[in-house]
Each structure stands twice: as C-alpha cells, then as structure tokens.
Amino acid sequence: MILSADQVSALLSALGLTQSIFKPIPDLVGSLLAPLDGVVNTVDGITGPLGLPAISSLPIIGQILEAEPASSQSLNPTSKNPKILDTVSCEVDPYDPPPVVAQSFPPFDQAKANIYRYRQQQSVNLGSWFVHEQWMTPSLFTCANGSQASELDIASGWGSPSEAKAVLERHWDTFINQSDFQYLASIGINTVRIPIGYWSLGPLYCQGTPFEPVAEVYANAWSRVVRAINMAAEAGIGVLVDLHGAPGSQNGQAHSGTSDGVANLFNDPSNTNKTIAVLTFLVQQLATVTNVIGVELLNEPINVPQLGDFYTEAITTLRQVSPEAARFPLYIHDGFDLQRFSDFVASRSDFVVEDHHAYFVFTSSDDSEPASQHTNDIATSISDDLANAAQKQRRNLIIGEWSCALTNDSLASTPDPLAARQQFCQGQEQVYSNHTAGWSFWSYLTENCSTDLDWCFKNAVGKTLPTTFFSYKNTSVATPIQAMALAVAVSGMNLPSMTEVLGRVDTAISTSSTSMASTSIPSTSTVSVLLSPGDSQAEQSITKGYSDGFMTAKIFAQHGLSRLGFKGQYVADSVEALGPTVIAPGTEAYYIDWFYKGLEDGETSVNAATVNL
C-alpha cells in the first residue's frame, strides 16, 4: 500500500517522528527573474607564486607545524504521463560522443585531501545528472516507458536501448560542464554532492537487477562520473558521491531508479549484498581520490529497524577495503530521524557523518504554516535541535538537501512573498552554516531554471539566496587578482609567541566554554585548576595545541577561503596521529582546549585580513 503525503504525515505525527520526512515530487513555483551569470575564478589560492606555500607541501593530520529547457510544454511535476502524445516525436538524433573511456584520477595527495574532507562545506547537489527525476529534466522522459517517472523508464524507453543510450550520453555530456564548476567556485561553493545509481557503475552492476535488460545503456556511465569528479577537482571543488539508487530500492521512490513503489533493499539479502558490493567498488575507487570527500551509503532510506544494522555491516566491510578506506569519510542518511542517527554517529570514533535533509513543503502541517513561522522555527527549535545533535557527535553532521521551496498557502498571507522567501531561505543557510559542518542545496540546475526560485540554485543566487557563500562571510572574491591578494594577506598572518600564549595560562586553565558555544564542539576538558609550575608536558601540549589550531585556520583559509568544519573529528584524529610522544598521556585535554583557542584566534586574524583588503 502506498500512503498519501497526508496519511504519512499523520502516521509520523502519531509516532513522534521528525516533520517533513516524506518527500514526493515537488511543486514548481515560477518566477520571471532571469538566471544570474557567474564570474569565473580559477585561482587555487595557494599554488606557490608570491611566496605562498604549495598545497602539496602541507603536512598530514597531526603534523600541522612542520541549458534552456529542451521541452517547452507546461509542467505538472506531480502528474505521471502513461501515454506519449501523438504530436511528440521520439526520433533520436545520432550521437557520437567524445571519448571519455580513458578517464583516470590524478595522483593522490593526502595533505590536500585533508583540507577537502575536513573543511566546512558550502555545497550544491548536481541532481538529475546521473539519476533522473521527471520534474527536473522532463525532456528526458518525453519518450520514456511505463509511468515515465524513473531512470529505468528512460533506459527502457525511446524505442531501443541504443536510442536511450544516445539520449542519456548526450545529457551526461552537456547538462553540466567545466564552466559550471568554475562558476560555483567563484561564488564560494567548495563542494558538490553527486547522486548516482548502482547502474552508473556499468553493466556488471546491472546484472540480477531490473536494469539487466538495458545494461548496455550504461556501458560508458562510470567514465562520465569519473570525468565529473575530475572537472570538480579542476575548480578546487570537493565531491561527495551519493548512492541515490541502491539495488532493490531503499525507499520505493522513483528517484531510487524504479517506478514500482517497492522498497525491497532491507528484506532481501541478495539486494543487501549487491548494495555492499556497489559501495565496496566506490570506496576502492574513490578513497584515494584527492577531491572526493566521502561516499554516502544510501539516500533517504526508509527508517526501518534494520537500517542501523545495515550501516554497521556496510561500514565494517568498507573500513577493511584498504588502509586509506579505514580513514575515509562515510556519510549516512538518517532516514529523517535526526536523534536516532545522531546517537549512532556519537557512538563511533571513526569519520562517519550524519546527513539530515530539511524540507518544508511536503505535508499538510507544512502547508498550514505561514512562511514567517517556518522561518521562526528554523531560527529557534530547529536550530537548537541541530546544535544539540552536532555537539553530541563531534559536529559530524550536514544538511545534505534543502531548498527555498514554500507552498502557495505558506506565502498567501504575506504582503511581500519575495522578501518572505528570502528570509526563509537565507535563514536556513545561516543556521545550517552555524550549527553543522556543511549543507548542500537541492539542486544546482533544472530545465526550467530561469523560472524557478524554489529549487534551482543557479537562479536563486542573488535573489532568494545570498550572492556568495564563502566561509568567511565578509569576503567577496570576483576576480583571480582579488583571490590572490587575499591569499597573500592571509599568508602574512604571524603565529603569536608561545611566551604570550603561556602567559594566558598564568591565572587558570580555561575549559574554552565560551568559544565552544559558538563552534558546537564540546570541550573534553574538565580542568579548571592552576597549571603547576614546571609542568613541561602540559606546557608542551598547550603550545602544540594552540599553534596547531592557529596554523590550521591559516592553512584552510589559504585554500579556497575555507574554515575547519569537522572540528571534533579533526582534533580527535590529530591527537591519535601525534601520539603519546608528542602529547603526553593525561595532557590530551590541554591540547584539545588550546587547539580551539588557537583556531579561534587564527580565524579572527583571517577575518581581519579580509576586512583590510
């Protein structure tokens, strides 16, 4: 039985679960505003000129000091079209794609990878590029099969697999290109989330699934995914590879690849095994790719009791793939149950990140709330929930999908709908930036982008969204020259003398409670006593922690104007990497507290450098 949105909302309310967890196909709210043209910025930020340190020379963790729409037909994204109109032509132009089969990744750079993986994420989803949704790219569904709603409908439509292959390969090659990545980097987007399906890995992984009859359609799909990751790297952008469609389907929704409405991943061991095999391939391929920040194990799975067990089994398997895989970030969607998987992440010490999605348009309760109340909820109760979860789990939390979408009813009572939408959308961005390690807007591009302020990031920038998204909010870099000038200014930051730092300990050892409140990271220290005279080991941990924190702020700012995002994980991993010869047993809390002090002072210095430009 498939429940309606209102039925699901009522059920969730009765169970006490999170609001807005049901995600059907969104309604599109139009606008006549034109899309914003971006300015290309190709500067890496720390590439060697003018005396700047080359990123390749940076130490590892723990060693800090040394298209226009193809179809113009009116769209109703909530409807399904079982028949093709007689007036629609399903002839496919021949397509001879450029050679991409030989795609490979550049040599792995661990130091640079650390910056990609631990920094604060300002991100967009590249939705409907490799996993298609009818409301986003309707032209691809014009001659799709069946209910014309899912990826499989496209692959099994268009007259033949060879014709469907031509349609999809043309789309993969043209929907997003290098100029899009350069544009995103120029406005401060440092990460993209790329949804893929298991079919994207190629024909071998289609065997024994509904995609087996059309496996040839995906013969060249994985090479396009590799190319997308490399295009992002050219712009200095990190990539989160998201398994959006798993064998058997993790949620029964069309965006998981099939249109039958059946979620059969968790009750069929063969599908579970296939999914872990897919994830194993991804980790084998991507754990040593410099700009890949992680793999997301599942997108929006149903929140069944066995979900936690699946994650545990998958993570255990993936950690054994290679030494690099043992440290590789793995992302888990929480099934819209923030508390349950906040506890799951908090119980682990490895780099596991909870992904929570936030939407306000899919339930009757969403519809009944005015825009101003949604905005207030985000600034109060939702902000508190996210801050509490992040503090508990080392800040290993992102908002992997969100949008500017509001229903017409939510906007009906406001005299200025555009201003209300701006407050709602920018309020989300601020809260997610302050209380989590990152966010990813859904989505970068749709075929009707120029009339979409709800879901199309490219059109919303500078209208309902801010103009730029750099981690340092007072920064607006429009040209390579400005970026270089900022990098030079940051490179001139000097580390305070350790005599000065230790002078701050003369009164007492602080627990950093003030600074921690702003970072959502708990201090592990319970120390509130005077530093004993001559305690050289404690002094060593204090000075080491402070200098590492300060230099971390400087290094991250030099690379894309970034801040450290996964702070608790970074510090814990640093303590482990440094070991007892550098941080004496019993003095770890000194190191951690003073790392945060140094980080805060370093970020203050970076802010001062940007203001003075």
C-alpha positions in Angstrom: 0.0 0.0 0.0 1.3 3.4 -0.9 0.3 6.2 1.5 -0.5 9.7 0.5 1.5 12.6 1.9 -1.2 13.5 4.4 -1.5 9.9 5.6 2.2 9.6 6.1 2.3 12.9 7.9 -0.5 11.7 10.3 1.3 8.5 10.9 4.6 10.2 11.6 2.9 12.6 14.0 1.4 9.7 15.8 4.9 8.1 16.1 6.5 11.3 17.2 8.9 11.4 14.2 10.5 14.4 12.5 8.3 16.7 10.5 8.6 16.7 6.7 10.2 13.4 6.2 8.0 12.3 3.3 9.5 13.7 0.1 7.2 13.3 -3.0 7.9 15.2 -6.2 7.9 18.9 -5.5 5.6 21.5 -7.0 7.4 24.1 -9.0 6.8 27.8 -8.1 7.6 30.0 -11.1 9.4 33.4 -11.4 10.1 35.6 -14.3 13.5 36.6 -12.9 16.5 35.8 -15.2 19.3 33.5 -14.0 22.4 35.1 -12.6 25.6 34.9 -14.7 28.6 33.9 -12.6 32.2 35.2 -12.8 34.8 32.6 -13.3 37.6 32.3 -10.8 40.2 29.7 -11.5 42.7 30.6 -8.7 43.5 27.7 -6.4 44.5 30.0 -3.6 47.9 28.5 -2.5 49.7 27.5 -5.6 53.2 28.8 -5.0 53.5 32.3 -6.5 54.4 35.3 -4.3 55.9 33.0 -1.7 52.7 31.2 -0.8 53.1 27.6 0.4 52.2 24.9 -2.2 49.4 22.7 -1.0 51.4 19.6 -1.8 53.9 20.7 0.9 51.3 20.8 3.7 51.7 18.2 6.5 49.3 15.4 7.2 46.9 15.4 10.2 48.8 15.7 13.4 51.9 17.4 11.8 50.5 20.9 11.4 53.6 22.8 12.3 56.2 21.0 10.2 20.5 24.5 -20.7 17.5 26.2 -21.8 14.6 23.6 -21.3 14.5 21.0 -24.1 10.7 20.9 -23.8 8.6 24.0 -23.6 5.4 22.1 -22.6 3.7 23.1 -19.4 5.0 21.1 -16.5 2.9 19.4 -13.8 5.6 17.6 -11.8 3.2 15.7 -9.6 1.5 14.0 -12.5 2.6 10.9 -14.4 2.0 10.6 -18.1 1.4 6.9 -19.1 1.0 7.7 -22.7 3.1 9.7 -25.2 1.2 12.4 -27.0 0.7 11.7 -30.7 2.4 15.0 -31.5 5.7 14.1 -29.8 8.5 12.8 -31.9 10.6 10.0 -30.4 13.2 10.1 -33.1 16.7 10.4 -31.5 19.4 12.2 -33.4 22.6 10.1 -33.8 25.1 10.9 -31.1 28.8 10.3 -31.5 30.1 11.2 -28.0 33.6 12.4 -27.3 36.0 9.7 -26.0 35.8 9.6 -22.2 36.5 5.9 -21.5 40.2 6.6 -20.6 39.3 8.8 -17.6 41.6 8.4 -14.6 42.3 10.2 -11.4 45.4 12.3 -10.6 47.9 11.0 -8.0 46.6 11.1 -4.5 47.6 14.0 -2.3 46.8 13.2 1.4 47.5 16.7 2.7 45.2 18.4 0.2 42.6 15.6 0.7 42.5 16.5 4.4 41.5 20.1 3.5 38.8 18.9 1.2 37.4 16.4 3.7 37.5 18.3 7.0 36.6 21.8 5.8 33.2 23.5 6.2 31.0 22.6 3.2 29.1 25.1 1.1 27.6 22.7 -1.4 25.0 22.1 -4.1 23.5 18.8 -5.3 24.0 18.0 -9.0 20.6 16.4 -9.2 19.2 14.8 -12.3 22.6 14.5 -13.9 23.1 10.7 -13.4 19.9 9.9 -11.5 16.9 11.5 -13.2 13.7 13.0 -11.8 10.9 13.9 -14.2 10.1 17.2 -12.7 13.7 18.4 -13.0 14.6 17.1 -16.6 11.3 16.4 -18.3 12.7 16.3 -21.8 14.4 13.0 -21.0 11.1 11.5 -20.1 9.2 12.5 -23.3 9.5 9.0 -24.8 10.2 7.1 -21.6 8.5 3.8 -20.9 5.7 2.9 -18.4 4.8 5.6 -15.9 7.6 7.9 -17.2 8.9 8.7 -13.7 12.2 6.9 -13.1 15.6 6.2 -14.5 14.6 2.7 -15.6 11.7 4.2 -17.6 14.1 6.3 -19.6 16.5 3.4 -20.2 13.8 1.1 -21.3 12.1 3.7 -23.5 13.0 5.8 -26.6 12.4 2.8 -28.9 15.5 0.8 -28.1 18.5 0.6 -25.6 20.8 2.2 -28.2 18.5 5.2 -28.7 18.1 5.6 -24.9 21.9 5.4 -24.6 22.3 8.2 -27.0 19.7 10.3 -25.1 21.5 9.8 -21.8 25.0 10.1 -23.0 24.2 13.4 -24.7 22.7 14.6 -21.4 25.7 13.4 -19.3 28.0 15.4 -21.7 26.0 18.6 -21.9 23.8 19.2 -18.8 26.8 20.3 -16.6 30.2 21.2 -17.8 33.5 22.7 -16.6 32.2 26.3 -16.7 29.5 25.3 -14.2 32.2 24.1 -11.7 34.2 27.3 -12.2 31.2 29.4 -11.6 30.3 27.6 -8.4 33.9 28.0 -7.1 33.8 31.7 -8.0 30.9 32.3 -5.6 32.3 30.2 -2.7 30.7 26.8 -3.3 33.5 24.4 -2.4 31.7 21.0 -2.6 29.1 19.2 -4.7 27.0 16.2 -3.9 26.7 14.0 -7.0 23.8 11.5 -6.8 24.4 8.3 -8.8 22.7 4.9 -9.1 24.1 1.4 -8.9 23.6 1.3 -12.7 26.1 4.2 -13.0 28.9 1.7 -12.3 28.2 0.0 -15.6 26.7 -3.2 -17.0 28.3 -5.6 -14.5 26.4 -4.0 -11.6 23.1 -4.2 -13.5 23.2 -7.9 -13.5 20.5 -9.5 -11.5 18.5 -6.3 -11.2 15.7 -4.6 -13.2 18.4 -2.8 -15.2 19.9 -6.0 -16.6 17.8 -5.9 -19.9 19.1 -2.3 -20.5 22.6 -2.7 -19.1 24.2 -1.7 -22.4 22.8 1.8 -21.9 25.3 2.3 -19.1 28.4 1.0 -20.7 30.0 4.4 -20.6 28.3 5.8 -17.5 31.1 5.3 -14.9 33.7 7.1 -17.1 31.3 10.1 -17.0 31.2 10.0 -13.2 35.0 10.0 -13.1 35.1 12.9 -15.5 32.6 14.8 -13.3 34.9 14.3 -10.3 37.9 15.5 -12.3 36.0 18.6 -13.5 35.2 19.4 -9.9 38.9 19.0 -9.0 40.0 21.4 -11.7 37.9 24.1 -9.9 39.1 23.1 -6.4 35.7 21.6 -5.5 35.2 18.5 -3.4 32.8 15.8 -4.3 30.5 13.7 -2.1 29.4 10.7 -4.2 25.9 9.7 -3.1 24.4 6.3 -3.8 20.9 7.7 -4.6 19.6 4.4 -6.1 20.5 1.1 -4.4 19.7 -2.4 -5.6 16.1 -3.3 -4.6 15.4 0.4 -3.8 16.0 1.8 -0.3 12.7 3.8 -0.3 10.4 2.8 -3.1 10.5 6.3 -4.6 11.1 7.0 -8.3 14.4 8.8 -7.6 15.8 5.5 -6.5 15.7 4.3 -10.1 12.4 2.3 -10.5 8.7 3.2 -10.6 7.1 0.3 -8.9 6.9 1.9 -5.5 8.5 -1.1 -3.8 11.4 -0.7 -1.2 13.0 -4.1 -1.3 16.6 -3.5 -0.1 16.2 -4.4 3.5 14.0 -7.5 3.2 16.0 -9.3 0.5 19.6 -10.4 1.5 20.6 -10.5 -2.2 19.9 -6.8 -2.5 21.8 -6.1 0.7 24.8 -8.0 -0.7 24.6 -6.2 -4.0 24.4 -2.8 -2.3 27.5 -3.5 -0.2 29.3 -4.7 -3.3 28.4 -1.4 -5.0 29.7 0.5 -2.0 32.9 -1.6 -1.9 33.6 -0.7 -5.5 33.0 3.0 -4.8 35.4 3.0 -1.8 38.0 1.0 -3.7 37.9 3.6 -6.5 37.5 6.8 -4.5 39.3 6.5 -1.1 42.5 7.7 -2.8 41.0 10.5 -4.9 42.1 13.8 -3.5 39.0 15.8 -4.0 36.5 13.1 -3.1 35.3 14.0 0.4 33.4 10.8 1.0 30.8 8.3 -0.1 27.2 8.4 1.1 25.9 4.9 1.7 22.2 5.5 0.9 20.0 8.4 0.1 16.8 8.8 2.1 16.3 5.1 3.1 13.1 4.2 4.9 13.7 4.4 8.7 13.3 0.7 9.4 14.7 -1.1 12.5 17.3 -2.9 10.5 18.8 0.3 9.0 21.3 0.8 11.8 22.4 -2.8 11.4 22.8 -2.3 7.6 25.0 0.7 8.3 27.1 -1.1 10.8 27.7 -4.1 8.4 28.5 -1.8 5.5 30.9 0.4 7.4 32.7 -2.6 8.9 33.1 -4.0 5.4 34.2 -0.8 3.8 36.8 0.0 6.5 38.6 -3.2 5.6 39.0 -2.3 1.9 42.4 -0.6 2.3 44.4 1.5 4.8 43.0 4.6 3.1 39.5 3.3 3.4 39.9 2.9 7.2 40.1 6.8 7.4 37.8 7.6 4.5 34.7 9.7 5.4 31.5 7.7 5.1 28.1 9.5 5.1 24.8 8.0 6.3 21.4 9.5 5.7 19.3 9.3 8.9 16.0 8.3 7.4 14.8 11.7 8.6 15.3 10.6 12.2 17.9 13.1 13.5 18.1 11.8 17.1 18.4 8.1 16.2 21.4 8.5 14.0 22.9 11.3 16.0 23.3 8.7 18.7 24.6 6.2 16.1 27.4 8.6 15.0 28.2 9.7 18.5 28.8 6.0 19.5 31.6 5.8 16.9 35.0 7.3 16.8 35.7 6.9 13.0 34.9 9.5 10.4 31.2 8.8 9.9 28.9 11.8 9.1 25.1 12.0 9.5 23.2 13.6 6.6 19.9 15.1 7.5 17.5 16.6 4.9 15.3 19.6 5.6 12.1 20.4 3.6 9.0 22.4 4.5 6.6 21.8 1.6 5.5 18.1 1.7 3.0 17.8 4.5 -0.3 19.4 5.4 1.3 20.9 8.5 3.9 22.5 6.3 1.2 23.9 4.1 -0.7 25.4 7.0 2.2 27.3 8.5 2.9 30.8 7.1 6.4 31.5 5.8 7.2 33.6 8.8 6.5 30.8 11.2 8.7 28.4 9.1 11.5 31.0 9.3 11.0 31.3 13.1 11.0 27.5 13.6 14.3 27.3 11.8 15.8 30.1 13.9 14.6 28.5 17.2 13.6 24.9 17.7 15.3 23.5 14.6 18.4 25.5 15.3 18.5 24.1 18.8 18.0 20.5 17.6 20.8 20.8 15.1 23.2 22.4 17.6 22.5 19.7 20.2 23.0 16.9 17.7 26.2 18.4 16.3 27.7 18.9 19.8 27.0 15.3 20.7 28.6 13.8 17.6 31.8 15.9 17.1 29.9 18.2 14.6 29.8 15.3 12.2 26.5 16.5 10.7 25.5 18.1 7.4 22.2 19.1 5.8 22.6 17.3 2.6 19.4 18.5 1.0 17.4 21.7 1.5 15.7 24.3 -0.7 13.9 27.6 -0.8 10.6 25.9 -1.6 7.5 27.1 0.2 3.9 26.3 -0.7 1.5 28.9 -2.1 -0.6 28.7 1.1 2.5 29.4 3.2 3.1 32.6 1.2 -0.6 33.6 0.9 -0.7 35.8 3.9 2.5 37.8 3.4 2.4 41.2 1.6 5.8 40.6 0.1 6.3 36.9 -0.9 9.8 37.5 -2.3 11.0 39.1 0.9 9.4 36.2 2.9 11.1 33.7 0.8 14.5 35.5 1.1 14.2 35.5 4.9 13.2 31.8 4.9 16.0 30.7 2.6 18.8 32.8 4.0 17.7 31.9 7.5 18.3 28.3 6.6 21.7 28.9 5.2 22.8 30.8 8.3 21.5 28.2 10.8 23.0 25.3 8.8 26.3 27.1 8.5 26.5 27.9 12.2 25.5 24.6 13.6 26.6 21.9 11.2 29.7 21.1 9.2 28.0 21.9 5.9 25.0 22.0 3.7 24.1 21.1 0.1 21.2 22.9 -1.7 18.9 20.8 -3.9 19.6 21.4 -6.7 22.1 23.3 -8.9 20.1 23.1 -12.2 16.7 22.2 -13.6 15.4 22.5 -17.2 13.1 25.3 -16.1 15.8 27.0 -14.0 15.1 30.6 -15.2 11.6 30.5 -13.7 12.4 28.5 -10.5 13.3 30.3 -7.3 12.4 27.3 -5.1 14.6 24.5 -6.3 17.1 25.9 -8.9 20.2 27.2 -7.1 21.6 29.0 -10.1 18.5 31.1 -10.4 18.1 31.7 -6.7 21.7 33.1 -6.2 21.5 36.8 -5.5 17.7 36.7 -5.3 16.4 34.4 -2.5 19.9 33.2 -1.7 23.0 35.3 -1.0 25.3 36.4 -3.8 28.4 34.5 -2.4 28.9 31.6 0.1 32.5 31.8 1.2 33.1 30.5 4.8 34.3 34.0 5.7 31.1 36.0 5.2 32.7 39.4 4.7 34.6 38.0 1.7 33.5 38.6 -1.9 36.1 37.4 -4.4 35.2 38.3 -8.0 38.5 38.0 -9.8 41.6 35.9 -9.7 43.6 39.0 -8.7 41.4 39.6 -5.7 41.7 35.9 -4.7 45.5 36.1 -4.9 45.6 39.3 -2.9 43.5 37.7 -0.2 45.8 34.6 -0.2 48.8 36.9 0.2 47.2 38.8 3.1 46.4 35.5 4.9 49.9 34.2 4.3 51.3 37.1 6.2 49.5 36.1 9.5 52.0 35.5 12.2 51.6 32.9 15.0 51.6 34.6 18.4 54.7 33.8 20.5 54.4 30.9 22.8 55.5 33.1 25.7 52.4 35.2 25.1 50.2 32.1 24.9 51.6 30.6 28.1 51.0 33.9 29.8 47.4 33.4 29.3 47.7 30.3 31.5 49.1 32.1 34.5 45.7 32.6 36.0 44.0 29.3 35.3 43.4 26.7 32.6 40.3 27.6 30.7 37.8 25.0 29.5 37.1 27.0 26.4 33.4 27.1 27.3 32.9 30.5 25.7 34.5 29.6 22.3 32.8 26.2 22.3 29.4 27.6 22.4 30.0 29.2 19.0 31.5 26.1 17.4 29.1 23.5 18.6 32.1 21.4 19.8 32.2 20.2 23.4 35.4 20.7 25.3 36.7 17.3 26.6 38.5 19.0 29.4 37.3 19.2 33.0 40.4 21.0 34.0 39.9 24.2 36.0 43.0 24.3 38.2 46.2 26.3 38.1 48.9 25.0 35.8 51.6 23.5 38.1 54.9 25.4 37.9 57.4 23.4 35.7 54.8 21.1 34.2 56.6 20.9 30.9 54.4 18.2 29.5 51.3 20.2 30.0 53.0 23.3 28.6 54.1 21.3 25.5 50.5 20.2 24.9 49.2 23.7 25.4 51.7 25.3 23.0 51.3 22.5 20.5 47.6 22.7 20.6 47.4 26.4 20.2 49.9 26.6 17.4 48.2 23.7 15.5 44.8 25.4 15.9 46.2 28.8 14.7 48.0 27.3 11.7 45.0 25.1 10.8 42.9 28.3 10.5 45.6 29.9 8.3 46.1 26.8 6.0 42.4 26.2 5.5 41.8 29.9 4.7 44.6 29.9 2.1 42.8 27.0 0.3 39.6 28.4 -1.0 38.9 30.7 1.9 37.8 27.7 3.9 37.2 27.1 7.6 37.7 23.9 9.5 34.2 22.3 9.5 34.5 18.8 11.1 36.3 20.2 14.1 35.8 17.5 16.7 36.8 14.7 14.2 39.9 16.7 13.1 41.1 17.3 16.6 40.5 13.7 17.7 42.3 12.4 14.6 45.2 14.8 15.2 45.6 13.6 18.8 45.7 10.0 17.6 48.2 10.8 14.8 50.5 12.8 17.1 50.6 10.0 19.7 51.9 9.9 23.2 55.5 11.0 22.3 54.1 14.5 21.3 51.1 14.7 23.6 51.9 13.1 26.9 49.2 10.8 28.3 47.0 12.8 30.6 47.6 16.1 28.8 45.3 15.5 25.8 42.6 17.8 27.2 45.2 20.7 27.3 46.0 20.1 23.6 42.3 20.0 22.6 41.2 23.1 24.6 44.1 25.2 23.3 43.7 23.9 19.8 40.3 25.5 19.8 41.7 28.7 21.2 44.4 28.9 18.5 41.8 28.1 15.9 39.5 30.9 17.1 42.4 33.4 17.2 43.5 32.3 13.7 40.0 32.7 12.3 39.8 36.2 13.9 43.1 37.1 12.2 41.9 35.8 8.8 38.7 37.9 9.2 40.9 41.0 9.9 43.0 40.2 6.8 39.9 40.0 4.6 38.4 43.3 6.0 41.6 45.2 5.3 41.7 44.3 1.6 
